[in-house]
């Protein structure tokens, strides 16, 4: 038995109120991301937002997420602000 994987015919983006649901409840993180990304769509599509949204939802390890963000090019100042907010985020 096998499962064939085929490309989806079309991708539909979820409504705005579904985007980065957990992250939206963390204004200290959203402020960092809004300052970094030019527009909301760029923010929503960013790896940084996806990683932080997962962390805010209870998935992932803070140290690993910070290292990924560092590798993605976030500045020291941005990482410092994120790291400061982590105790309130991690469940």
Residue pairs with C-beta under 8 A, 6 or more apart in sequence:
13 19
16 40
19 44
20 43
20 44
20 49
20 50
20 53
21 53
21 57
22 53
22 54
22 56
22 57
23 29
23 30
23 33
23 49
23 52
23 53
23 56
24 30
25 56
26 52
26 56
26 85
26 88
26 89
28 81
28 84
28 85
28 88
29 52
29 56
29 82
29 85
29 89
31 81
32 78
32 81
32 82
33 43
33 46
33 48
33 49
33 52
34 43
35 78
36 43
36 46
36 48
36 74
36 78
37 43
37 46
37 49
43 49
47 68
47 72
48 69
48 72
48 74
51 60
51 65
51 68
51 69
52 65
52 69
52 82
54 60
54 65
55 62
55 65
55 86
55 89
55 90
56 89
58 91
62 86
62 89
62 90
66 79
66 82
66 83
66 86
69 78
69 79
69 82
70 79
74 82
